[in-house]
Amino acid sequence: MLNAPGAAILPLQALNHRTYVLTMLVIVNVFNVLDRQIVTILTEPIKADLGLSDTQIGLMTGLAFAVFYTVLGIPIARLADRSNRVNIISIALVMWSGMTAVCGMAQNFVQMLVARIGVGVGEAGCTPPAHSLIADHYPPQQRASALSIYALGIPIGSILGLLTGGWIAEFYGWRMAFFLVGVPGILLAIVFRLTVREPVRGMSDPASAPLSQPPLGETLRTLVRNRTMAHLALAGALTAFVGFGLAQWLPAFFIRTHGLGIAETATYFGLVLGVASAAGTVLGGAIADRLASWDRRIYAWLPAGGVMVAFPFFFIAVLLDQPYLAIAVLIVPNLLNALWLGPALGTIQNLAPMHMRAMASAVLLFVVNIVGLGLGPLAVGVLSDLLSGPFGGESLRYAILIATAGYSWAAAHFLLAGRTIRRDLEIATSGHSGG
């Protein structure tokens, strides 16, 4: 049912239910990322046990997962813009958690590929409806901060994925790691469904916001024609291309090239670099919302500055031969790389009309994840295999270095978004449609 906007004083907010909703969504997002990213620390034992190439690892962790995750996100988002989002997230959580456990039963590449596709199908039902729920609970001037808090699930999930996956695999094997992180998500789905209420749609928006959901074609045209959204999506995709490529392969690089153990690598990457990413995620939204009263172009400028400064630090760290010094250097770019999430996600939700928000999130995720999650790990894996002839055991190092060049392209699109962001936000705020 489509409900009237402008109901910001409903009991849902008066009773601080929105804080509980945001907290639960963060936890769900943690499980979303945990189940998706645990495979990064398990790459080397899976490769050895199943006899896989780097290209197969990149395909399994990247493109095959991302295609189903992003393509199915579009119809699920369409459903979320008119149906009960709490139910959608609960069902999705049960599916991806169950398929994560199934990954531990794979006996060959095809079985692992199918199980990972199942995880992607389930996870397609998480973030678009979650973004829409958050936008209903928080007014425009607080959405970047709220979505930054939601995005904390990314570094926290990555931290837990690395730590639990690494230490469980160290003592009990990689198969048990998949099982032990998958099953708890099913229990969380039950708690989420029983305790989170579906809000009045648009209760944090102006009373003049439109009520009806437009046709799918009109929705896609509105989103694609908006220059700011287009540049933010491309910038996010290129940032994710580098980010997902490094997240997948840096642990394997430190194990393969520097000789670190799987549990040791999990600890350093989880605690040191994961905390830096978490700090960057929170700071991005908080800084952008605080400085937006001075100039709303900060929502594009801050991410641009973050990726431009992160690039040389990543490059230096990968070239260093001292693993612990390299990990210390990686703290800086991991923080800077995360600054874009809150500002970009908040801007997308503020630009999108009320009954296009889940779809706007899905379109953004489609572009970001097809290019980033789909091609990033695969590109690094393919490059590593291609470079193994001339560089031997050092091929992964040079594959990672080539991938980091994507940051300069990402920065250009963030800066281009800054040229139109003020105009487009003014149009959205005034209640007129525009692109």
N, C-alpha and C positions, 0 to 999 in steps of 0.2 A: 504494500500500500504506500502511496506517496502522501507525505504529511506536510503540513504547513510549516514554513520557516519562521524565524523570528521568535521562537519560544525559549529564549536563553535562560529563563528563570524556572524551568521545569524542575520537579523534585530530583530528577536524575542528576542534575548538577548541584542543586542545593544540598544534597546529601553526600557530596564528594564522590558520587559514583563514577564520575569521569576519571578521577585519579585511579580508582580501582581498575577501571576498564583499560586505561593506558598501561598500568602495571601488568595486567594479565596479557595484554597484547605484546608487551616486551618479552614476557616469558615464552609466549607462543613463538615469537620471532627468534628467540634464542634456540628453541628446539628446531625451528625451520633451518637455521644456519648450521647448527650442530650436526644435524642429520645430513645436510648437503656437503659440509666441508670436512667431516671426519676422514673422508677418503684421502685428503691431502697428506696427512701424516702416515697413512697406511699404504702409500704408493709403492714404496720399495718392497715390503713383504708381499703385497699382492702381485707385483710384477714378477718377483722371484718364484712365488708359489704357482701362479697360473701361466708363467712363461710369456709375458706380454712385452711388446715394444713400447717405447715412449709415445709413439703415434697412437697406439691403441689406448694407452692411459689417457692421453689428451682427448681422444674421442669419447671415452667412457665418462670422464669427469667433466667434459666441456660440452661439445656440440650436441651429442645425443640427449643429454640431460636438458640442455637449454632449449632445444627445439620444442619439446613437449611442454616444458615449463612455461615458455613464453606464448606459444600459439594457443594453448588451452586457456591461458590467462585472459584472452580477449573475450570469449563467450562467458567465462565465469564472471568477469568484471561487468559485463552487460547484465547478467543476472543479479549481481550484487547491487547495481544501481536501482533495482526495483524490488528486490526480495530481502529476506532476512539474512543479514550478513553474519550474525552469530552462528546460525546453523551451517552456513557455507564453510566458515573457518573450522568449526568442530569436525565436520565430515572430512575435510581436507587433512586435518591433523591426524586423524585415525589412519588415513590411507598412507601418507608419507612415512609415518612412524612404523607401520607394519612392513612397508617395503624396505625400509632401512634394515630391519631385522632380517629380512629375506636375503639381503646382500651377503650376509655371513654364510649363506648356504650355497653360494655360487661355486661351480666346479670348473668353469671355463669362461672365456671372454664373452661369449654370447649370453650366457646366463647372468653374468655380472652386468652386462649392458642392459638387458631387459629389466633387471631389478632397479638399476639406476634410473631408467626411464620411468618406472613406477614411482620412484621418489619424486621425480620432476612433475609427473601428472598430479600427485597429491599437493605438492608445494605451490602449484599454480593457483590454488584457492586460498592463499594466505594473504599476501601483501595488498593487492588491490582492494578487497573489502576492508582490510585493516586500516588503510589510509582513509577510506571513506568514513569509517567509524570515527577516527580521530578528528577529521574535519568537521563532523557533526558536533563533537564535544568541545572543540576549541575554536575561538573566534580567529579571524584572519591574522591579526597581529601576534598571535601566540602559536601559530601552526608550525613555523619553522622550528621553534624550540620543542614543541610536542613531538614532531616527526623526527627530530634529532634524538629524543629520548627513545622513541620506538626503534630507531635505527641502531641504538645501543645493542640491540639483539645481534647485530652483525659481528662486532668485535667480541662480545661476550660468548656468543655461540662458537666463534672461531677459537677462542681461548679454551673453552670446554671441550671442543672437538679435538684440538691438539693434545690437551692434557689427558683426557679420558682415553682417547684413541691410542696415544703413545704409550701410556703406562699400562693399560689393559693388554695391548698387543705385546708389550715387553714380557709380561708374565703369563698371559693366557692365550695369545695369538690374535691375529686380526679378525678372525671370524667371530670370536666372543665379543670383540669391541663393537661390531655392528649390532649384535643382538642386545647388548646391555644399554646402548644409547637409544635404540628404537622403541623398546617396549614401554618405558615411562611416558612417552608421548601419548599413548592411548589413554592412560589414566588422566593426563592433563586435559585431554579433549573432553572427558566427562565433566571435570570440574569447571572448565570454561563454559560449557553448554548450560550447566545448572546455575551458574552464579552471575553471568554477564547478560544484561538485558539489551535488547535491540532498542536504540534511541529513536526519538522523533526525528525524522530526516530533515535536516536543515535547521535544527534548533539554534545553532550558533550563527546563522546567516541573517542578513537584513530581511525584513518581512516582505520586501518587494521581489525576492528571488523567485524565479519561475518554478512552477510545480510539476509540469508534465515532462516525462522523459522523451527526448526527441528521437527520431529514427536513427538507426545505426549509422547509415551513410552520412547523415547530417552531423552526427557526433564526431565521426572520424575526420570529416572535412574541417570542422571547427578546430579540432586539436592539431591537425597536420598543418593547417594554414597559418597558425599562430607562430610568428618568427621566434619569439622568445622560447616557447616550448620546443620548437624544432632544434634550436641551437643548444638548449639545455640537454635535450635527449641525446644529441650527437656528442656533446662534450662528456656527458655521463657515460656513454657507450665506450668512448676512447679511454677515459679514465679507468673504467672497469676492465677494458681489454688488458691494460697493463696490470691493474690490481689483481684480477683473477689469475692472470698468467703467473705473476710472482707468488701469489698465495698458494697456488698449486705446486709450483716447482722449486721455490726457495728451500722448503724443508728437505726435499729430495737432494737438492744441490749441496746442502750442508752435510747431509749423511754421505752422499756419494763422493764429493770433492774434498771435504774437510775431515771426513772420518768420524763425525759425531754419532753417538748412539741414538736410537729412535726415541727413547724416553728423554734423553738429554735435549735433543732437538725440540721435542714437544714442549718441554719446560721453558726453554729460552724463548721460543716463538710464541708460546701461549701467554706466559706471564709478562715478559718484557715488551714484546712487540704488540701483543693483544691489548695491554693496558694503554699503550701509546695510541693505538687506533681508537679505543674507547674515549680517551680524552679528546682526540681530534673530532670525533663525532659529536660530542656534547658541545664543545667549544664552537664548532661551526654554526650550529643553530642559535646558540646564545649570543655570540658576537654579531651575527647577521641581524637578528631581531633587535638588538640594542642599537646598532648603528643605522638601521633602516630609517629611523626618524630624521637622520642627517641626509641620507641619500639611499634610495631603495636599489640603486645599482650595486650596492654592496652584496646583494644576493648572487650576483654574477662575478663581481670582482674578487671576492674572498676565495671562491673555489679556483679561479684563474691563478691567483697568487700562490695558492697551496700547491697545485700541480707543477707550476713552474719552478718553485724552490725545491720541491721533492725530487725532481728528476736527477740533478747532479749527485745528491746523497745516495740514491739507489745505485747509480753508476759506480761511484767510488766503493761502496760496500761490496758489490759483486766482484770487483777487481782485487780487493784485499786478500792476502793469503793468510791473515790471522783471523780465525773464525770468531773469536770473542770480541775483537775490535770491530769486525764487520757487523756483528749483531748490535753492538753499541751504536754504531753509525746509523743503523737501520731504524733506530728509535725516532729520529727526526722525520724522515719521509713517511713513516707509518702514521705519525700524528697529522702531518700536513695533507696526506692523501685522503684522509677521512673528512676534511673540512667541507667538502662539497655536498655531502648527503643532505643535511638539514636544510640549507638554503635552497638547493635545487628542488627537493621534494615539497617543501613548503610553498615555493613559488608556483609549482605545477598545480597544487591544490587550490591556491588562491586565484589562479588564472582560469581554472576549469569551472564552468557552470555547475550548479549544485548536483544535478542529476547526470553529470558526466564525470564525476570525480573518480569513481572506481575505474571507469574506462580510461581516463587520463593516466591514472597510475599504471594500468595494464599496458597502454601504448608505450609509456616511458620504459617500463620493465621489458617490454618486447624488444625495443631497440637496444637498451643497455645490456640485456642478457644474451641476445643473439650475438652481438658483436663482442661483448665482454666475456661473459661466462661461456658462451659457445665457442668463440674463436680464440680467445686468449690462451687458455691451457692447451688447446689443440695446436695453435701456431708455434708455441714454444716447444711442444713435443716433436712436431714435424721438423722444426729447425734443428733441434738437438740430434735427431736421427740423420738429417742431411749433413750436419757438420761433424759427425762422428768420424768420417774419413780423414779430413785434414787435421782435426783437433783431438781425436780420440776421446779420452775420459774427460777432457775439458769442454766438450761440445755444449753441455748444458749451460756452462758459464756464459758462453758467447751468444747462445740462443736467448738467454735472459737479457743480456745487454742490448741486443737488437730490439727486443720487445719494448724496452723502456722509452724508446724514441716516440712512442705514441703520446706521451705526455705533452709534447710541444703542440701537437695537433689539437689535443683536448683543450689546452689553454686558449687557443685561437677561437674556438667555438664558445667558450665561456665569455670571452671578451666581446664577441659578436652579440651574444645574448644581452650583454650590458647596454648595447646601443638601443634596444627596443623595450627593455624591461619596465622602465618607468611608464611609458605610454600604455603598454598592455595592461599593467596593473591598475592604472587609472581607469581604463575602459572597463575592466572586470569589476572594480569597486563601484563604478557608477551604475552597474546593472545592464550595460549595453553589451551586445555581442560584438566581437571584433577579432582580428587575427593579424 
